[in-house]
């Protein structure tokens, strides 16, 4: 209808896109996850979780880091945003930054197996083998399948 005002995006639709993208990420269908999160961001540009998920799915690491930084700007005390950015920093070889983000995330969620495992990997790669091994062991005690989560990224304990 001419002159009508566009309707705001349906919150349920946005949530469904984010959830579907998260599932696609878990199934290692990265392109589909990126597409869903991009659509969710288009509908709601301040959607912190969508930026974080898209950042983790993105194999182009500079863009991934930009998305994770945006997620943290929108939700600065988010375990998921810190975990996502730490993971991208780990993949970039920025081990000190990754360790700092995983540690900050673990302050919010001490049982975060993903952060513990990835912090352990970052510690090992930066030369702190004993502490890295302790983190990986603690992560596997919380979630015995945590290593499988990262198998598609070339990041394994």
N, C-alpha and C positions, 0 to 999 in steps of 0.2 A: 504494500500500500504506500503510495507516494506521501512523503513527509513523515512517515512513522519513524519512531526511535528504535534503534536496534535493541533487542532484549539482551540482558546480561547473560553471560555463559552460565549454564546449568552446573551448579556445584557438584551434583552427582556425576555428571558427564566428566568433569575435570578429575574427580576422584577416581573414576573408573579408568581413565586414561593413565593416570599415575600408577594405579595398581596393576594394570595390564603391562605397562612398561617394566615395572618391578619384576613381574613374572617372566617376561621375555628376557630380562637381564639374567635372572636365575637359570633360564634355559639356554643361555649363551647365544640368544638371538639379538645381537647388539644393534643391528640396523633397525629392527622393528622397535626395540626399546627406545632408541634415539628418536624415531619418528613419533611415537606416542608421547614422549616427554616434550618434544618440540611443539606438538599440537596443544598439549596441556599448558605450556608456557605462553603460547599464542593466545589462549583463552584467558589465562590468569598470569600476567607477567611477574607477579610477586610470589610465585609458587616455589618456595625453597626446596621441597623434596624433589620436584621435577628437575631442577637444576642439578641436584646431587646425583640423582639416578642417571641423568644424561651424561654427567661428567664421568661416572664410573664406566658407562657403556662405551664412551668415545675412545677409539684407538688413537686419535690425533690428540696427543697429550697437552699441547698448548691450549687448545680449545677446551679440553677436559678440565684443566686447571682453572681457566676462566669461569666455567660453569660452577665448579666447586667453590671458588671464591665468592661468586654471586649467591650461592646457597647460604654460605656463612654470613654474608652481609645481611641477608634477609632473616636469618635465624642463627644469631651468634652463639647461642648456648645449646646447639643441637648436636647430640652424639652422632647422628647419622651424617650431618654435614662435615664434622671433624673427621669421621672415619673415611668418608668419601675423599676429602682433600688429602688426607694422609696416604690413602691408597694411590692416588695419582702422583703424589710426591715420591712415594716408594718406586713407582714405575719410572719416574724421571731420574732416579738415582739421587734425589735430594734427601738423603737419609736422616740428617739432623732435623730438618723440617718435618719429615714424616713422623719421626719419633716424638717430637713435640706435639704434633696434632693427635697422634694416637694416645699419648699420655693425657692430654687435656680431655679427650673423649672418655678415657677410662676413669677420669675423675668424676664424670657424669654418669657413667655406666660401668662399674668395676667388673661386671660379668660379660663385657663385650668381647666375645671370642674372636671376632674378626679383627678388632683393634689389637688384642693381645697377640694374635698370630702374626699379623703384619708388622707390629712393632718388633716382635722377635726376629723376623726376617730382616728388617732394617738394621737392627742392632748387630746381627750376624754379619751383614754386608759392610757395616762400618767398623768391624773388627772386635766387637764386644760379644764374642761367641757364647760365653757362659750365661750372661744375662739374656741373650737372645734365645738360647735353648730353654731357659726357665720360662720365658714368656710363651714359647711355642708349646711346651709341655702343659702349662696352665690353660692355654686356649683349647688344647685337645681334650683336657679333662672336662671342660665346659661343653664342648661340642666336638665329638670325635670325627665329624665330617668337615670341619672347618677348612681343611686344606683343599677339598674338592671345589669349594667356592671360587678359588682363584686359579684353578687349573687352566682356564682359557686365556689367561693373561701372562703366562710364563712366570708367575710368582708362586713359588711353592716353598714350604718350610724346609 
